[in-house]
Amino acid sequence: MIPQMNKIKVFHNDDFAGTLQMTPDGKGCVFGYAPEWLRNGFSLSPIELPLTSQLLYSEPEKFDGNFALFEDSMPDGYGLYLLDKMLMREGFRLRNLTPLQRLAIIGRSGMGALRYEPAAEISKITVGAGLDELDEIQMKALEILSEKGEGDEDVLYFNSGNSGGARPKILMADDDGRHWLVKFRHTYDSVRIGREEYLYMETAGKCGIDIPCIRLLNGRYFAIERFDIRNGKGVHTVTAAALMKTDFRNQITDYTNLLALTGYLTQDPAQVEEMYRRMVFNLVCDNKDDHAKNFSFQCCDGIWRLAPAYDITYSPDGSGGQHATSLFYDGNPGRDLVIKAGVQIRIPQKRCEEIINVIEEICSESLPVFRKLQ
């Protein structure tokens, strides 16, 4: 079912980007860019995989010996749960697979532009879900997550398209050829979670934050247009966690890191201000699920920019009441630190205050709960 393999080819859509292989001791990986990609391509991850003709080695103690960029292609949370259940049915465990075997499972079905060959087929399902099946998908997902049902893992996994995040979701296309990601509630979510996320994302848009098109399907399922597809091709999309080589679950990222990363990658003050605006909004709207995988960057023709915002909703609990991403190592920073972060990254203090005031005013008018920065 999943053959042993020593190397795997990495493609950017249909262009051969390089080869990934295991080290002789099987504890790490080595990546080398293809000669043609070196001539005409770009660094797939500037900090971790600079564009060079030299072989690049992973850190064996991190990401199970893989590179953070390629592990970013794997689903997390819900998708990994489904995948492990499917593998157990065939006598495998996900944790026992090599990094190359895991990427072979992703094959050409991952998010963004990265593709892996040879691919390992683990599901025979080839038909996607439609609008009339959303309630059924929700029911199946709740049954699987609560360990009350089995046998539908293939359908749920195929329709999730290896997307990330903890909540159940599917990918679907509408009659106009637009691609959407539709989210469902988890067992611990409120029945209003879809409407809440729609409200918070809509409010983020009012605050001047770049968001994709959003919809509320059947009055309860939040849908967001996929920004990793353009003109039928995948757009190279990488999370901030992968770009910084950090495990988002450890909550070691600071907003100063994200602001600096934005400046380094984009070299664009407007993009830095956009990241600052997202930070302020997360703090004001009390979205403590603001970990480093909930920020992404995209590269088109060698030019990096922030991906549109996503996964913004009311999430007041966090870890011990703290934001997943701190600010100057403070999990609930006040106004003084927020302004300090902006000034440090060369946003004038007056502009910082304007952004904070506007976001607080819009949130006070649009959201049932918001936090005024003191």
TAZIMO-V417013 format. One line per field, one symbol per residue. phi: phi as a letter, one per 40 degrees, with the letter a starting at -180 (. if undefined). Layout:
phi->???
This chain:
phi->.bccabaacbbbfbcccibbaccdcgbabbbbccdccccbcaccadccbccacccbbccdcbffgccddccccccbfdcccccccccccbgbbdccccdcccccccfbbccgbcbbbccbcbbccbbccbdcbccccdccccccccgbaahbdccccdccggccgcccabbabcccgcbbbbbbccccccccdccccccccccdcccgccbccbabcfgabcbbccbcbafgbcbcbbccdcccfbccccfbcbccccccccccccfbdccccccccccccccccgcccbccccbbbbbbfgbcaccdcafbacaccfbggbccbcbfgbcbcccccccdcccccgcddccdcccccccccccccbbcbabccb
